[in-house]
Amino acid sequence: MADGGSNLKNPSRRKPRLNPQHDAEKHIQCKTDKAGLREVFVSSYKGQFSISIYSIPACISGVQSELQCSGCTTGLVGTSLSLTSLFVFFFFLKGRGVFASVPFSKGDFVLEYKGKLLSLDNSATNTYNSTEATFLFDFQWKGKYFCIDASLEDQSLGRLVNDEHIIPNCKMRTIAVNGMPHLCLFAIRDIMAGEEVTYNYGDSDWPWRKQVHSCPVTTPSLDEDVDSSHQSLLPSECVEPSPYNGNTVSDFASKCM
Ligand SMILES: C[S@@+](CC[C@H](N)C(=O)[O-])C[C@H]1O[C@@H](n2cnc3c(N)ncnc32)[C@H](O)[C@@H]1O
């Protein structure tokens, strides 16, 4: 019987799967995002809004139906249900997110969280507004503290991946290239085409997590996970400056070979 040229019928002719670590290194060096991912603005009502109950933070001004955070622009707009209550409902819009347009397998490299690498050793003072601060990712590497500042709108996708602390499909790990750390997302389970790429932002009490989940699921884990998190940006902290006073380290990335 003719095999029709199908790789499915002849496994030896299938393209070998790239080692995920090498795949990550290749994309870091080429400074490109992987094919098979796309940016989507999450704007429909179908599960894209979360409803949070939260005490009224100091940065909120206004009364009753027009409460609005003076510093935040990430969808932090809410309506007071009761003047006497310390609680208010907020409707959070996720904004942009990253979706897989092809399937990914458990273990695959998915994306790099690109940005400026800042170190506590560097002395320049950076200040961020509340929106920019949501793109700062703190992590430890070789016993030192670093931060990836992804606040610049650079068209990269890693900075647009949203938080999911119960059933994330990716986990952040550090990958060293040319002696410098890079933050990369790897799939911790199979990801279907059409699924949103997510990871756990860390242990902060993020306001959008206040929604009720009826079916908690245990999160699978990988070794060598990075001990890291986005900087906490609770409404009451939204004008706090970044603790990082670092110079930009921008010359570590290799040119595409
Ligand atoms: C690093 S940015 C992610 C990209 C962002 N969605 C955007 O459009 O720029 C982090 C911000 O996304 C939003 N976000 C992330 N995960 C979310 C979630 N699960 N629910 C609601 N908003 C989320 C919050 O506004 C958060 O401050």
The ligand as a MOL file (V3000), in Angstrom:
LIG
                    3D

  0  0  0     0  0            999 V3000
M  V30 BEGIN CTAB
M  V30 COUNTS 27 29 0 0 0
M  V30 BEGIN ATOM
M  V30 1 C 0.5720 42.2140 32.6970 0
M  V30 2 S -0.9950 42.9490 32.3500 0 CHG=1
M  V30 3 C -1.7280 41.7340 31.3020 0
M  V30 4 C -2.2220 42.3320 30.0090 0
M  V30 5 C -3.4450 43.1860 30.1680 0
M  V30 6 N -4.6320 42.3570 30.1350 0
M  V30 7 C -3.5100 44.2610 29.1090 0
M  V30 8 O -4.4990 44.3710 28.3900 0
M  V30 9 O -2.5380 45.0260 29.0070 0 CHG=-1
M  V30 10 C -1.7830 42.7380 33.9050 0
M  V30 11 C -3.1570 43.3560 33.9640 0
M  V30 12 O -4.1180 42.5740 33.2330 0
M  V30 13 C -5.3390 42.4810 33.9400 0
M  V30 14 N -5.5670 41.0800 34.3000 0
M  V30 15 C -4.6590 40.0900 34.3000 0
M  V30 16 N -5.2360 38.9330 34.6300 0
M  V30 17 C -6.5390 39.1920 34.8590 0
M  V30 18 C -7.6580 38.3990 35.2540 0
M  V30 19 N -7.5460 37.1020 35.4820 0
M  V30 20 N -8.8550 39.0090 35.3830 0
M  V30 21 C -8.9910 40.3260 35.1560 0
M  V30 22 N -7.9780 41.1310 34.7840 0
M  V30 23 C -6.7540 40.5730 34.6370 0
M  V30 24 C -5.2050 43.3540 35.1660 0
M  V30 25 O -5.6760 44.6290 34.8230 0
M  V30 26 C -3.6970 43.3930 35.3720 0
M  V30 27 O -3.3180 44.5530 36.0600 0
M  V30 END ATOM
M  V30 BEGIN BOND
M  V30 1 1 1 2
M  V30 2 1 2 3
M  V30 3 1 2 10
M  V30 4 1 3 4
M  V30 5 1 4 5
M  V30 6 1 5 6
M  V30 7 1 5 7
M  V30 8 2 7 8
M  V30 9 1 7 9
M  V30 10 1 10 11
M  V30 11 1 11 12
M  V30 12 1 11 26
M  V30 13 1 12 13
M  V30 14 1 13 14
M  V30 15 1 13 24
M  V30 16 1 14 15
M  V30 17 1 14 23
M  V30 18 2 15 16
M  V30 19 1 16 17
M  V30 20 1 17 18
M  V30 21 2 17 23
M  V30 22 1 18 19
M  V30 23 2 18 20
M  V30 24 1 20 21
M  V30 25 2 21 22
M  V30 26 1 22 23
M  V30 27 1 24 25
M  V30 28 1 24 26
M  V30 29 1 26 27
M  V30 END BOND
M  V30 END CTAB
M  END
